[in-house]
């Protein structure tokens, strides 16, 4: 199985049909690429020996910040994301097996994990090499931890749940949120036309957006009818308006609003899932290449 199919194509190349995340592809391979259930939280307390494919790491940073000595309530970590809150983390490889290829002692890595798995005595953890990757070289450990969860969330909302393809249109509700900004950049990097809905004070939007709109009457509804995928990071009235106006066959993915059982087909709720090493590695590559920038910077 080619794990790189899950990730964006190499910088400079044109997206083609071989890359696209089609429904048939995800039905066959989605679980393995997104992280099998056994890998969703593959972090355990320190053991005396490592098993094949495992790394012992020293935790460097988490985001949101997790106190490894005390309990952290779910609502203080990722509001609205259910009873399995996730956090991004960065760490340094402290020990590796000879048969665990691609990593060496001293490598800086990043990934996402359930908060409960990060709460242990001490900062030493064992992690599967299948769900981590080298952190972006241009970011600090804290920055890498902070971007991991948002970048993976944007990727999975667009291409796993939304099954977005090159040439289609994506409407992003909440272009001024971190997940929204990353979703716009990821979509644009794959030849997708992006329409960004932003607050009036942030109407300049990401420069890579094809069009930036506000929530004025009629405008949001018109764009909802044109979109193949709608990504919602704000909920509330914009979500309800987009849901009512979206065309048949459109997929609306929200990380804030849970669709009611009676809601229109195509509305889905996103909860974080572990990403494969290939997905994380490609995200790091895009960040280092300047394609992705999660941080608002003053000109």
VENGIKA-V88258 format. One record per residue. SS is DSSP state (h for helix, s for strand, l for the rest). OMEGA is omega in radians with two decimals (999 if undefined). Layout:
ss;omega
SS;OMEGA
SS;OMEGA
//
This chain:
ss;omega
l;-3.12
l;-3.08
h;-3.09
h;3.08
h;-3.14
h;-2.98
l;3.11
l;3.10
l;-3.14
l;-3.13
l;3.09
l;-3.13
l;3.14
l;3.11
l;-3.13
l;-3.09
l;-3.12
l;-3.12
l;-2.89
l;-3.09
l;-3.07
l;-3.14
h;3.14
h;-3.13
h;-3.10
h;3.08
h;-3.12
h;-2.92
h;-3.01
h;-3.09
h;-3.11
h;-3.09
h;-3.10
h;-3.11
l;-3.13
l;-3.09
h;-3.13
h;-3.11
h;-3.07
h;3.03
l;-3.09
l;3.12
s;-3.11
s;3.09
s;-3.10
l;3.10
l;-3.10
l;-3.14
l;3.09
l;3.03
l;3.12
l;3.11
l;-3.12
s;3.08
s;2.93
s;-3.04
s;3.04
s;-3.08
s;-3.14
s;-3.08
s;3.00
s;3.07
s;-0.11
l;-3.06
l;-3.12
l;3.04
l;-3.05
l;-3.12
l;-3.07
l;3.13
l;3.08
l;-3.12
l;-3.06
h;-3.05
h;-3.14
h;-3.07
l;3.13
l;-3.10
l;3.05
l;-3.09
l;2.93
l;-3.02
l;3.10
l;-3.08
l;3.14
s;3.04
s;3.00
s;3.11
s;3.01
s;-3.07
s;3.08
s;-3.14
s;-3.13
s;-3.12
s;3.12
s;3.09
l;3.13
l;-3.11
l;3.05
l;-3.01
l;3.04
l;-3.13
l;3.10
l;3.12
l;-3.13
l;3.10
l;3.06
s;-3.06
s;3.05
s;-3.13
s;3.05
s;-3.12
s;3.04
s;-3.11
h;-3.10
h;-3.12
h;3.10
h;3.14
l;-3.13
l;3.09
l;-3.10
l;-3.07
l;-3.11
s;-3.11
s;2.98
s;-3.06
s;3.06
s;3.11
h;-3.11
h;-3.06
h;3.07
l;3.09
s;3.06
s;-3.11
l;3.07
l;-3.09
l;-3.10
l;-3.12
l;3.04
l;3.11
h;-3.14
h;3.11
h;3.12
h;3.11
h;-3.09
h;-3.09
h;-3.02
h;-3.07
h;-3.11
h;-3.13
h;3.11
h;3.12
h;3.12
h;-3.13
h;-3.07
h;3.10
h;-3.12
h;-2.88
h;3.07
h;3.13
h;-3.12
l;-3.12
l;-3.12
l;3.13
l;3.12
l;3.14
l;3.13
l;-3.13
s;3.07
s;3.07
s;-3.10
s;3.10
s;-3.09
l;-3.13
l;-3.13
l;3.02
l;-3.12
h;3.11
h;3.13
h;3.12
h;-3.14
h;3.12
h;3.11
h;-3.11
h;3.11
h;-3.14
h;-3.13
h;3.13
h;-3.12
l;3.08
l;-3.14
l;3.04
s;-3.07
s;3.04
s;-3.05
s;3.01
s;-3.07
l;3.05
l;-3.10
h;-3.11
h;3.14
h;-3.02
l;3.09
l;3.05
l;3.05
l;-3.07
l;-3.09
l;3.11
l;3.12
l;-3.14
s;3.08
s;-3.13
s;2.97
l;-3.08
l;-3.11
l;-3.06
l;3.08
l;-3.09
h;3.14
h;3.14
h;-3.13
h;-3.14
h;3.10
h;3.13
h;-3.13
h;-2.99
l;3.00
l;3.13
s;3.03
s;3.11
s;-3.08
s;3.10
l;-3.09
l;-3.14
l;3.08
h;-3.05
h;3.11
h;3.11
h;-3.11
h;3.14
h;3.13
h;-3.13
h;-3.12
h;-3.04
h;-3.04
l;-3.10
l;3.08
l;-3.12
l;3.08
l;3.07
s;3.08
s;-3.11
s;-3.13
s;3.03
l;-3.10
l;-3.04
l;3.02
l;-3.13
l;3.07
l;-3.13
l;-3.11
l;-3.08
l;-3.09
l;3.08
l;3.14
l;3.09
s;-3.07
s;3.10
s;-3.13
l;2.95
l;-3.04
l;3.04
l;3.09
l;3.11
l;3.10
l;3.10
h;-3.13
h;3.12
h;3.14
h;3.14
h;3.14
h;3.06
h;3.10
h;3.13
h;-3.13
h;3.09
h;-3.12
h;3.12
l;3.12
l;3.12
l;3.12
l;3.06
l;-3.07
l;-2.99
l;3.06
l;-3.09
l;3.11
l;3.14
l;999
//
